[in-house]
Amino acid sequence: MLTDTVFSKKQGIAVYRLDELIDRLEDERIETRHETNPQITLIRRYMLDNLASGQVYFPPLVARVPEGALADGRPDRFAVIDGTQRLRAMGQLRPFITRLIGSDVPGDHAKGYLMNKMLDKIYISVQLFEGFTDEEADQLYIDLNTKGKKVSLSKRIAYDSRNELNKITNLLVRTHKGLQTAGIEQEKLSIHRPRNVKLVSLSQLRRLVGYFMTGQGVNAKPSMQQETVVNAEEYLDVIGHWLDELFALHPAVSIGNYEVSMLANYSLLAAVAEYAYEGLHDAFPIQKKDVILERMRRLGHVDWNSKHPQWLEFTGAERKGLYFLDTSKANYSELLNWLRLKGGE
């Protein structure tokens, strides 16, 4: 237990075992704030996925205790300022573990026992403030949740070692020369045309990679959080193959320039990806590459110039002398059907 006095308020750091926090929560010795069930579910899933390995990492919970409570070591009771959703997720672990132990599914029984053993081996720190009023606690909660800087998407992809989709996206960024030439916007979620001439944002690239990995819609938001992708190199090879064929349709150096390339429009780019890969998710890698090659080369006769009048057939609007395609699902479906027609399918 470490304590210090800052700005007339005594504060300290106490460390609790995970099972101790769960006990206190069940005995109502911990007072929590408003709960958000979807967030609790996500945190609980993270804990269940990583509990057996002991790789559960959280920033300190923040709580308050009455005047003088820090003098006797670790407080037995406290009121949470920040961390309610984490605590409530912890409080839901035991029922899920009990369910696993009693399961007839192979592997669940052993996994449940291993998780149960880890409850007293994982430690959670709590930053404790002494004598805070309700107003001070509320202000600290607001400050903690609004003043901090959000981790950028590029850093989340680069550093998230558990998310297979992020890992493969990051590998693609680092290894595909054509993609590097075309440009990836790594800080902004969207790209403003025509000023930005990079082909895709990292968020858009991640969705494209997710499509090739799952076979789900290009505009879906796959997570690939829990399962390890054992054939990651195969996916990387197939995606890289599609990119090679994409840059054969239009040079990588100018494909993101909306002044000359309609492929700089993400809706059209995504439709090209879906046209090339649809129906191939369960095929062998060599079959995927052969069909992608055939389909993409069938589009070799298409004029991708953004000023071509053919784009006026689709819903859109003219701005700054350029025609911008509408991003609606209906327009996307029209683009996909048009590509199938142009590809002779």
C-alpha positions in Angstrom: 0.0 0.0 0.0 1.6 3.3 -1.2 0.2 6.6 0.0 1.0 10.3 -0.6 -0.7 13.7 -0.1 -1.4 15.7 -3.3 -3.2 19.0 -3.3 -4.4 18.5 0.3 -6.0 15.1 -0.7 -4.3 11.9 0.5 -4.2 9.2 -2.1 -2.7 5.8 -2.4 -2.3 2.7 -4.5 -3.6 -0.6 -3.2 -3.3 -4.0 -5.0 -6.0 -6.6 -4.7 -6.3 -10.2 -6.1 -9.0 -10.6 -8.6 -10.9 -13.0 -6.4 -10.7 -10.5 -3.5 -12.4 -7.8 -5.7 -15.1 -10.3 -6.8 -15.7 -11.2 -3.1 -16.0 -7.5 -2.1 -18.4 -6.8 -5.0 -20.6 -9.8 -4.2 -20.7 -8.6 -0.5 -21.6 -5.1 -1.6 -18.4 -3.7 0.0 -17.7 -1.9 -3.3 -20.1 0.9 -4.4 -20.2 1.3 -8.2 -21.5 4.0 -10.6 -23.9 3.6 -13.6 -23.4 0.4 -15.5 -23.2 0.0 -19.3 -24.1 -3.5 -20.3 -22.6 -3.7 -23.8 -19.3 -2.4 -22.5 -19.4 -4.9 -19.6 -20.0 -7.7 -22.1 -17.0 -6.7 -24.2 -14.7 -6.5 -21.1 -16.0 -9.9 -19.8 -15.3 -11.5 -23.1 -11.8 -10.1 -23.1 -11.2 -11.5 -19.6 -12.7 -15.0 -20.4 -10.5 -15.1 -23.5 -7.3 -14.3 -21.6 -7.9 -15.5 -18.1 -6.4 -18.9 -18.5 -3.1 -17.5 -19.7 -3.0 -14.9 -17.0 -2.8 -12.1 -19.6 -5.4 -9.8 -18.2 -4.2 -6.2 -18.1 -6.2 -3.2 -16.9 -5.2 0.3 -15.9 -5.8 1.0 -12.2 -9.4 1.3 -11.0 -10.0 4.7 -9.4 -12.0 4.9 -6.1 -12.6 7.1 -3.1 -12.6 6.2 0.6 -13.6 8.2 3.8 -11.1 10.4 5.6 -8.6 8.3 7.6 -9.3 5.1 5.7 -5.8 4.9 4.1 -4.1 4.9 7.5 -5.0 1.3 8.2 -3.6 -0.2 5.0 -5.7 -1.6 2.2 -9.4 -0.4 2.7 -11.9 -3.2 2.8 -14.6 -0.9 1.3 -14.5 1.8 -1.3 -16.7 3.7 -3.8 -15.7 3.5 -7.5 -15.0 6.7 -9.4 -13.8 5.1 -12.6 -13.8 1.4 -13.5 -17.4 0.3 -12.8 -17.7 -1.6 -16.1 -14.4 -3.5 -15.4 -15.5 -4.4 -11.9 -19.0 -5.6 -13.1 -17.3 -7.7 -15.8 -15.1 -9.2 -13.1 -18.2 -9.9 -11.0 -19.7 -12.0 -13.9 -16.7 -14.3 -14.2 -17.6 -16.9 -11.7 -21.0 -17.9 -13.2 -19.4 -18.4 -16.6 -16.5 -20.4 -15.1 -19.0 -22.6 -13.2 -20.8 -23.2 -16.5 -17.6 -24.2 -18.2 -16.7 -26.6 -15.4 -20.1 -28.3 -15.7 -20.1 -28.4 -19.5 -20.1 -31.6 -21.5 -18.2 -29.9 -24.4 -14.7 -31.3 -24.8 -12.1 -29.0 -23.4 -14.5 -26.7 -21.5 -14.2 -28.6 -18.2 -10.4 -28.2 -18.1 -10.5 -24.6 -19.3 -13.0 -23.8 -16.5 -10.8 -25.3 -13.8 -7.7 -23.4 -15.1 -9.6 -20.1 -15.2 -10.8 -20.7 -11.6 -7.3 -21.3 -10.5 -6.2 -18.0 -12.0 -8.6 -15.9 -10.0 -6.2 -15.7 -7.1 -3.1 -15.2 -9.3 -4.2 -12.0 -11.2 -3.8 -8.7 -9.4 -5.6 -5.5 -10.0 -4.4 -2.1 -8.7 -6.8 0.5 -7.3 -5.9 4.2 -7.0 -7.7 5.5 -3.9 -8.5 9.1 -3.0 -9.4 10.0 0.6 -12.2 12.3 1.6 -13.5 13.2 -1.9 -16.9 14.9 -2.0 -19.6 13.7 -4.5 -18.8 16.8 -6.6 -15.1 16.1 -6.6 -15.6 12.4 -7.5 -17.9 13.4 -10.4 -15.4 15.9 -11.7 -12.6 13.4 -11.6 -14.7 10.9 -13.5 -15.4 13.5 -16.2 -11.7 14.5 -16.4 -10.5 10.9 -16.6 -13.0 10.1 -19.5 -12.7 13.3 -21.5 -9.2 14.7 -21.1 -7.2 11.6 -22.0 -5.9 11.2 -25.6 -7.4 8.3 -27.5 -4.9 5.8 -28.9 -4.8 6.3 -32.7 -6.0 3.5 -35.0 -2.5 3.0 -36.4 -1.1 2.4 -33.0 -3.9 0.0 -32.1 -3.2 -2.0 -35.2 0.5 -1.9 -34.7 0.5 -2.9 -31.0 -2.6 -5.2 -30.7 -1.0 -8.6 -30.6 -4.2 -10.4 -29.9 -6.3 -9.2 -32.8 -5.4 -11.3 -35.9 -7.1 -8.9 -38.3 -4.9 -6.0 -37.0 -1.8 -8.1 -37.2 -2.4 -9.1 -40.8 -3.3 -5.5 -41.7 -0.1 -4.3 -40.2 1.9 -7.0 -42.0 0.4 -5.9 -45.3 1.2 -2.3 -44.7 4.8 -3.2 -43.9 5.4 -5.7 -46.7 3.4 -4.7 -49.8 5.5 -2.3 -51.9 2.6 -1.4 -54.3 0.4 -0.5 -51.4 3.1 1.6 -49.9 3.4 3.5 -53.2 -0.3 4.0 -53.4 -0.4 5.4 -49.9 -2.1 4.6 -46.6 -3.6 7.3 -44.4 -2.6 6.1 -41.0 -4.0 8.8 -38.7 -7.4 9.7 -40.1 -10.4 7.4 -40.3 -11.6 8.8 -43.6 -10.0 10.5 -46.6 -11.1 13.9 -48.0 -10.8 14.0 -51.8 -9.4 15.3 -53.9 -6.8 16.9 -51.5 -5.7 13.6 -50.0 -4.2 11.3 -52.7 -3.5 8.2 -50.5 -5.5 5.2 -51.7 -7.1 4.1 -48.4 -7.2 4.9 -44.8 -6.0 2.3 -42.3 -9.6 1.8 -41.3 -10.7 1.1 -44.9 -7.7 -1.2 -45.5 -8.6 -3.1 -42.3 -12.1 -3.7 -43.7 -10.8 -4.9 -47.0 -8.5 -7.3 -45.2 -11.4 -8.4 -43.0 -13.4 -9.3 -46.2 -10.6 -11.5 -47.6 -10.2 -13.2 -44.2 -13.9 -13.8 -43.5 -15.7 -13.7 -46.8 -18.3 -11.4 -45.1 -19.4 -8.2 -46.6 -16.7 -5.6 -47.3 -18.6 -3.0 -45.3 -18.9 -5.3 -42.3 -16.8 -4.7 -39.2 -15.0 -8.0 -38.5 -13.1 -8.3 -35.2 -11.1 -11.5 -35.5 -10.4 -11.0 -31.8 -10.6 -14.4 -30.3 -9.4 -17.0 -32.8 -5.9 -17.4 -34.0 -5.6 -17.5 -37.8 -3.2 -20.4 -38.4 -2.9 -19.7 -42.2 -2.3 -16.0 -41.9 0.5 -16.2 -44.5 -2.0 -17.6 -47.0 -4.4 -14.8 -46.5 -1.6 -12.3 -46.8 -0.5 -13.9 -50.1 -4.1 -13.8 -51.5 -4.7 -10.2 -50.5 -1.3 -9.2 -51.9 -2.2 -11.0 -55.1 -5.4 -9.0 -55.4 -3.5 -5.7 -54.8 -1.0 -6.6 -57.5 -3.8 -7.1 -60.0 -5.5 -3.9 -58.8 -2.3 -1.9 -59.6 -2.2 -3.6 -63.0 -5.6 -1.9 -63.7 -4.3 1.5 -62.6 -0.7 2.4 -61.5 -0.2 2.5 -57.8 1.5 5.9 -58.0 -1.7 7.7 -59.0 -4.5 5.3 -58.1 -5.4 7.5 -55.0 -5.6 10.7 -57.0 -9.3 11.4 -57.5 -8.4 13.9 -60.3 -7.5 10.9 -62.5 -8.7 7.7 -60.8 -12.2 6.7 -59.8 -10.6 3.8 -57.9 -9.8 6.4 -55.3 -13.5 6.2 -54.4 -13.7 3.7 -51.6 -17.1 2.4 -52.6 -15.9 1.4 -56.1 -12.6 0.0 -54.7 -14.6 -2.1 -52.2 -16.9 -3.3 -55.0 -13.8 -4.4 -57.0 -12.6 -6.4 -54.0 -16.0 -8.1 -53.6 -16.3 -8.8 -57.3 -12.9 -10.4 -57.4 -13.3 -12.5 -54.2 -17.0 -13.4 -53.9 -17.7 -17.1 -53.4 -14.0 -17.9 -52.9 -13.7 -17.9 -49.1 -13.7 -21.7 -48.8 -11.6 -22.4 -51.9 -7.9 -23.5 -51.8 -5.4 -20.6 -52.0 -4.2 -21.5 -55.5 -7.9 -21.5 -56.7 -8.4 -18.2 -55.1 -5.5 -16.6 -56.8 -6.4 -18.1 -60.2 -10.0 -16.9 -60.1 -8.9 -13.4 -58.8 -6.4 -13.2 -61.6 -9.0 -14.1 -64.2 -11.7 -11.8 -62.8 -9.4 -8.8 -62.4 -8.0 -9.1 -65.9 -11.5 -9.2 -67.3 -11.7 -5.6 -66.1 -8.7 -4.6 -68.1 -10.8 -2.8 -70.7 -12.6 -0.5 -68.2 -11.6 3.2 -68.3 -11.0 4.1 -64.6 -10.6 7.8 -65.3 -12.7 9.8 -62.8 -13.9 12.2 -65.5 -15.4 9.4 -67.7 -19.1 10.0 -68.3 -19.9 6.3 -67.4 -19.8 7.2 -63.7 -22.8 9.6 -64.1 -24.9 6.4 -64.4 -24.6 6.0 -60.7 -26.0 8.1 -57.9 -23.7 10.9 -56.9 -23.0 14.6 -56.8 -20.6 17.0 -58.6 -18.2 19.0 -56.4 -15.2 21.0 -57.5 -15.5 19.7 -61.0 -15.4 16.0 -59.9 -18.2 13.5 -59.7 -18.4 11.9 -56.2 -20.3 8.6 -56.0 -22.9 8.2 -53.3 -21.9 5.8 -50.5 -25.4 4.2 -50.1 -25.9 0.4 -50.0 -28.1 0.7 -53.1 -25.4 2.5 -55.1 -22.8 0.0 -53.9 -25.0 -2.9 -55.2 -25.3 -1.1 -58.5 -21.5 -0.8 -58.8 -21.0 -4.4 -57.9 -23.5 -5.5 -60.6 -21.9 -3.2 -63.1 -18.5 -4.8 -62.4 -20.0 -8.3 -62.9 -21.4 -7.2 -66.2 -18.1 -5.6 -67.3 -16.3 -8.9 -66.2 -18.6 -10.9 -68.4 -20.4 -12.6 -65.5 
